[in-house]
Amino acid sequence: MSQSKKIGILTSGGDCPGLNAAIRAVVKCATQKGWEMYGIPYGTDGFIGVHEGRYRPEDLKLRAHGYDMPGLLQGLDILQFLSGSILGSLSRGHPEQEGVAEKILGGYQQLGLDAIITIGGDGSLDIIHDLAQRGGWNLVAIPKTIDNDVPLTERTLGFDTAISTVTTAVYDLTFTAASHDRIMIVQAMGRDAGHLALHSGIAGGADIILIPELVPAVTTTVLDSMCEHISHLRQEGRKFALVVVSEGVRTAAGKREKYIGDYVAEQLRIRSQELCTSGNSTFCGLTDIDTRSTVLGHIQRSGTPSASDRLLANAFGTMAIQLIEAEHYNQLVVWANGKVCSRSLDEVIPCIKQCHREKRCSNPVKPDDMMVLVARSLGIYLGEPIIPDSTAEHASSLEKDCVILV
């Protein structure tokens, strides 16, 4: 049995399916080693609570079975199947606010932790890494977000389940679209990354997928190509169409639009009518086009974690404990080339910070991404082809300095 350690774990940023499965994996692995686990409520706010006396250390202890049910179900372990986070993921104060960082660091010190595991996206990882550097924390991070936009990992926790959620919605909307000869626009999350829209659009049978990496703005050229694509479908007897648009796509003026799906639907309706009356036979199938938009919203963050996300959560959680046991800190657990391994946060965080400063995605869909090539081969409209930069360096970077302990 390993030397006893006191380990904290917290979830920070937006919730997603698989967080509880990761918490469960970490606690079960740590318990096997005889370590003590402490769940920090509501992200870094839990440390403030400890500092202010709202939480006692003994109240934060976690055990291998997080939930015990009465009667015949006593000992039932359901964390692997629950969405959301049992620890909460609300941060009431930003470390840059006066006195907040001092309280967070004070709470950490009062708990006397040997290490902290944080499960977060690129924004929360950036903040917590800064705190860890300032407080001398032994930090190990697990990436989670349905946007899949954390750099240097091919997969983040929650992404696979969100794909299934959006795919189901697109599939279900297919039948109402077909029944009314409509163009159905489905707005997906993703922030500035198009991974979620791209994967779910392909899986859901979309005819058009708009993602910010390939269609930064819905210009007249883009609308004309969409109309041409839809017109060809109609001329072949297909009277309906499905469009998946990522929330990061912007208006023709380059502005963000909260309901970009509604914007696309309206612009497509207007432009189709203009082209229909232009006399160009290419667009003769656009008569009486009818568009509808559906914004899926936060349902994309919910739902029972998929088997893939549960497996990823268990692999990530196990790796996090192994890193702590080896005293290999300041690491981000990642999935690369079919393996769970880790990358130094000193490599990951500067990339995130630079991208935040430049207001761009830190892990965008690349023009030659396999799924981009798949979609184009299937005849899905993704915008005009972009000549990609050389990706040899990126491909090798997923293996470079990747520490494998499992």
C-alpha positions in Angstrom: 0.0 0.0 0.0 1.3 3.5 -0.9 2.2 6.0 1.7 -1.0 7.8 2.9 -1.9 11.0 1.0 -4.6 13.6 1.3 -6.0 14.4 -2.1 -8.6 17.0 -3.1 -10.8 16.9 -6.2 -13.0 19.6 -7.7 -15.0 20.3 -10.8 -14.9 23.7 -12.3 -16.5 25.5 -15.3 -19.6 24.2 -17.1 -20.9 20.8 -16.3 -21.0 17.9 -18.7 -21.8 14.1 -18.6 -19.0 12.0 -17.1 -17.9 14.3 -14.3 -19.3 12.0 -11.6 -17.8 8.9 -13.3 -14.4 10.6 -13.1 -14.9 11.5 -9.5 -15.9 7.9 -8.7 -12.9 6.5 -10.5 -10.5 8.8 -8.7 -12.0 8.0 -5.2 -12.0 4.3 -5.9 -8.4 4.2 -7.0 -7.3 6.4 -4.1 -9.2 4.3 -1.6 -7.4 1.2 -2.9 -4.1 2.9 -1.9 -5.4 3.9 1.5 -5.4 7.6 0.7 -7.9 10.2 2.0 -10.1 11.9 -0.6 -11.7 15.3 -0.1 -14.4 16.7 -2.4 -14.2 20.5 -2.8 -17.7 21.9 -3.2 -18.4 24.3 -6.1 -15.0 24.5 -7.6 -12.5 26.9 -5.9 -15.4 28.4 -4.0 -15.1 25.4 -1.7 -11.7 26.5 -0.5 -13.2 29.9 0.3 -15.8 28.1 2.3 -13.2 26.2 4.3 -11.3 29.4 4.9 -14.5 31.1 6.2 -15.5 28.2 8.3 -18.6 27.1 6.2 -17.1 23.7 5.6 -15.2 21.5 8.1 -12.5 19.2 6.6 -14.2 16.1 7.9 -17.4 17.0 6.1 -15.6 16.9 2.7 -14.3 13.4 2.9 -15.3 11.1 0.1 -15.4 7.3 0.1 -15.4 4.7 -2.6 -19.3 4.4 -2.7 -20.6 8.0 -2.9 -24.2 7.0 -2.5 -25.8 4.4 -0.2 -29.4 3.6 -0.7 -31.6 2.0 2.0 -32.9 -1.5 2.1 -32.0 -4.0 -0.6 -30.3 -1.3 -2.6 -27.8 -0.4 0.2 -24.3 0.0 -1.2 -25.6 0.9 -4.7 -23.0 2.9 -6.6 -24.7 5.1 -9.2 -22.2 7.8 -9.7 -21.0 6.4 -13.0 -24.5 6.9 -14.5 -25.3 10.4 -13.2 -24.9 13.6 -15.2 -23.9 16.9 -13.7 -21.5 17.1 -10.8 -22.2 15.9 -7.2 -19.5 18.4 -6.1 -21.1 21.4 -7.9 -19.3 23.6 -10.4 -20.2 27.1 -9.4 -17.4 29.7 -8.8 -18.8 32.8 -7.0 -15.6 34.8 -7.0 -12.8 35.2 -9.6 -9.2 35.0 -8.2 -8.5 38.4 -9.7 -11.0 40.0 -7.4 -9.6 41.6 -4.3 -9.0 39.1 -1.5 -10.5 36.1 -3.3 -7.2 34.4 -4.2 -5.9 34.8 -0.7 -9.0 33.0 0.7 -8.7 30.2 -1.9 -5.1 29.6 -1.1 -5.8 29.8 2.6 -8.6 27.2 2.4 -6.3 24.8 0.5 -3.6 25.2 3.1 -6.1 24.6 5.9 -7.0 21.2 4.4 -3.4 20.2 4.3 -3.7 18.5 0.9 -0.8 16.7 -0.7 -2.3 17.2 -4.2 -5.4 18.5 -6.0 -7.1 17.0 -9.0 -9.2 19.5 -11.0 -11.6 18.5 -13.8 -12.2 21.5 -16.0 -12.2 23.1 -19.5 -9.7 25.5 -20.9 -10.9 28.6 -19.0 -11.0 27.0 -15.6 -7.8 25.1 -16.1 -6.1 28.4 -16.9 -7.4 30.0 -13.7 -6.6 27.0 -11.4 -3.1 26.6 -12.9 -2.3 30.2 -11.9 -3.6 29.5 -8.4 -1.5 26.3 -8.2 1.6 28.2 -9.3 1.0 30.9 -6.7 0.2 28.5 -3.9 2.7 25.7 -4.7 -0.1 23.2 -5.2 0.7 19.7 -6.6 -1.8 19.9 -9.5 -3.1 17.2 -11.9 -5.9 18.2 -14.4 -8.5 16.2 -16.2 -10.0 17.9 -19.4 -13.8 18.1 -19.7 -16.0 20.0 -22.1 -18.6 19.1 -24.7 -16.8 21.6 -27.0 -13.7 19.3 -27.2 -11.6 22.5 -27.4 -8.8 21.7 -24.8 -5.5 21.6 -26.7 -3.2 18.5 -26.9 -6.0 16.0 -26.2 -8.0 14.3 -28.9 -11.0 13.8 -26.6 -12.4 15.6 -23.6 -14.8 14.2 -21.0 -18.5 14.9 -22.0 -17.9 15.3 -25.8 -19.1 11.8 -26.8 -22.3 12.0 -24.9 -23.1 15.5 -26.3 -22.5 14.1 -29.8 -25.2 11.5 -29.1 -27.6 14.1 -27.7 -27.3 16.3 -30.8 -27.4 13.4 -33.1 -30.6 12.2 -31.6 -32.2 15.6 -32.0 -31.1 15.9 -35.6 -32.5 12.4 -36.3 -35.8 13.2 -34.6 -36.2 16.5 -36.5 -35.7 14.7 -39.8 -39.2 13.4 -39.7 -41.0 16.7 -39.0 -38.8 18.3 -41.7 -39.8 15.6 -44.2 -43.4 15.8 -43.3 -43.6 19.5 -44.1 -40.9 19.8 -46.8 -39.0 22.1 -44.5 -35.4 23.2 -44.1 -34.6 22.4 -40.4 -31.8 24.4 -38.9 -30.3 22.9 -35.7 -28.1 25.2 -33.6 -25.5 23.3 -31.6 -23.1 24.4 -28.8 -19.3 24.4 -29.2 -18.3 28.0 -28.4 -15.6 28.8 -31.0 -15.0 25.2 -32.0 -17.0 23.2 -34.5 -16.2 19.6 -33.2 -19.7 19.0 -31.8 -21.6 20.3 -34.8 -19.3 18.4 -37.2 -19.5 15.0 -35.5 -23.2 15.1 -34.7 -24.1 16.5 -38.1 -22.4 13.6 -39.9 -23.9 11.1 -37.5 -27.4 12.7 -37.7 -27.5 12.8 -41.5 -27.2 16.5 -42.0 -27.0 17.9 -45.5 -25.2 21.1 -44.5 -22.9 21.7 -41.5 -21.7 25.2 -40.7 -18.7 25.5 -38.3 -16.7 28.6 -37.5 -13.4 27.1 -38.7 -14.7 26.5 -42.2 -17.6 29.1 -42.4 -16.5 32.0 -40.1 -19.4 34.1 -41.3 -22.7 33.5 -43.2 -21.9 35.6 -46.2 -23.9 35.9 -49.4 -21.5 33.5 -51.1 -22.2 30.9 -48.3 -26.0 31.4 -48.6 -25.8 31.0 -52.4 -23.9 27.7 -52.1 -26.4 26.5 -49.5 -29.3 27.4 -51.7 -27.6 25.7 -54.7 -27.1 22.5 -52.6 -30.7 22.5 -51.4 -32.0 23.2 -54.9 -30.1 20.1 -56.2 -31.7 18.0 -53.4 -35.2 19.2 -54.4 -34.6 18.6 -58.0 -33.8 15.0 -57.1 -37.0 14.7 -55.2 -35.8 15.5 -51.7 -38.0 18.3 -50.5 -36.5 18.8 -47.1 -33.0 19.4 -45.7 -31.2 19.4 -42.4 -28.7 22.1 -41.5 -26.5 21.9 -38.3 -24.9 25.2 -37.4 -22.4 25.7 -34.6 -23.0 28.7 -32.2 -19.5 30.1 -33.1 -20.5 30.9 -36.7 -21.0 34.7 -37.1 -23.3 36.9 -39.2 -22.4 38.3 -42.5 -21.1 41.4 -40.7 -18.8 39.2 -38.6 -20.8 39.7 -35.4 -21.8 37.1 -32.8 -25.5 36.2 -32.8 -26.9 34.4 -29.8 -29.5 32.7 -32.0 -27.4 32.1 -35.0 -29.7 29.3 -36.1 -32.6 31.8 -36.4 -30.3 34.1 -38.3 -29.3 31.4 -40.8 -33.0 30.3 -41.2 -34.1 33.9 -42.0 -31.2 34.7 -44.3 -31.7 31.4 -46.1 -35.4 32.1 -46.6 -34.7 35.6 -48.0 -31.9 34.6 -50.2 -33.7 31.6 -51.6 -36.6 33.8 -52.7 -34.2 36.2 -54.4 -32.5 33.4 -56.3 -35.7 31.7 -57.1 -36.9 34.8 -59.1 -33.5 35.5 -60.7 -34.2 33.3 -63.7 -31.2 31.1 -63.0 -32.4 27.5 -63.6 -29.9 26.3 -60.9 -32.2 27.6 -58.2 -35.5 26.6 -59.7 -36.2 24.1 -57.0 -36.4 26.8 -54.3 -40.1 27.7 -54.7 -41.9 28.1 -51.4 -38.9 27.2 -49.2 -39.9 27.0 -45.6 -37.2 27.2 -42.8 -37.4 26.4 -39.1 -34.8 26.7 -36.4 -34.2 24.7 -33.2 -31.8 25.8 -30.5 -30.9 22.7 -28.4 -29.4 24.7 -25.5 -28.2 23.2 -22.3 -29.8 19.8 -22.9 -26.5 19.1 -24.7 -24.8 19.2 -21.3 -27.1 16.7 -19.8 -28.1 13.0 -20.2 -26.7 9.7 -19.0 -23.0 9.6 -19.9 -22.3 7.3 -22.8 -20.3 4.2 -22.4 -17.4 5.9 -24.2 -17.4 8.8 -21.8 -17.6 6.5 -18.8 -14.6 4.6 -20.1 -12.7 7.8 -20.7 -13.6 9.0 -17.2 -12.3 5.8 -15.6 -9.1 6.0 -17.7 -8.6 9.7 -16.9 -9.3 9.1 -13.2 -6.9 6.2 -13.0 -4.2 8.1 -14.7 -4.6 11.1 -12.4 -4.0 8.9 -9.3 -1.0 7.2 -11.0 0.5 10.6 -11.7 0.1 11.6 -8.1 1.6 8.3 -6.9 4.6 8.9 -9.1 4.7 12.5 -7.8 4.5 13.7 -11.4 2.6 16.9 -11.0 1.6 19.9 -13.1 0.2 17.5 -15.6 -2.9 17.4 -17.9 -4.3 13.9 -18.5 -4.9 13.5 -22.2 -6.1 11.0 -24.8 -3.7 10.8 -27.7 -3.3 8.1 -30.4 -5.6 5.7 -28.6 -3.8 6.0 -25.3 -4.3 7.8 -22.0 -1.1 9.8 -21.1 -0.2 13.2 -19.8 1.2 16.5 -21.0 2.9 19.2 -18.9 0.6 22.1 -18.1 3.5 24.4 -18.8 3.0 23.4 -22.4 -0.8 23.5 -22.4 -1.5 26.7 -20.4 0.6 29.1 -22.5 -1.3 27.8 -25.6 -4.6 28.5 -23.9 -3.5 31.9 -22.7 -2.3 33.0 -26.2 -5.5 31.8 -27.8 -7.6 33.7 -25.3 -5.6 36.8 -25.9 -6.1 36.5 -29.6 -9.8 35.5 -29.1 -9.5 32.3 -31.0 -10.1 28.6 -30.3 -7.2 26.7 -28.7 -8.1 23.4 -30.4 -10.1 24.1 -33.6 -11.3 21.7 -36.2 -8.6 21.6 -38.9 -9.4 21.8 -42.6 -7.9 18.3 -43.2 -9.5 16.8 -40.1 -10.6 13.2 -40.9 -14.3 14.1 -40.2 -14.1 17.1 -42.5 -12.8 14.8 -45.3 -15.6 12.3 -44.5 -18.3 14.9 -44.6 -17.1 16.3 -48.0 -16.9 12.8 -49.4 -20.5 12.2 -48.4 -21.6 15.4 -50.2 -22.3 17.4 -47.1 -21.8 21.2 -47.7 -19.2 22.6 -45.3 -18.3 25.8 -47.0 -15.7 26.3 -49.6 -12.6 24.0 -49.3 -9.7 25.6 -47.4 -6.1 24.6 -48.2 -4.7 23.4 -44.9 -1.4 24.3 -43.4 1.1 21.5 -42.9 -0.2 19.4 -40.0 2.8 17.2 -39.6 4.0 19.2 -36.6 0.6 19.0 -35.0 0.3 15.3 -35.5 3.6 14.6 -33.9 2.9 17.0 -31.1 0.2 14.6 -29.7 3.0 12.1 -29.0 5.8 14.5 -28.1 6.5 14.4 -24.3 3.4 12.4 -23.7 3.9 10.5 -20.4 2.3 7.0 -20.3 2.0 5.3 -17.0 -0.9 2.9 -17.5 
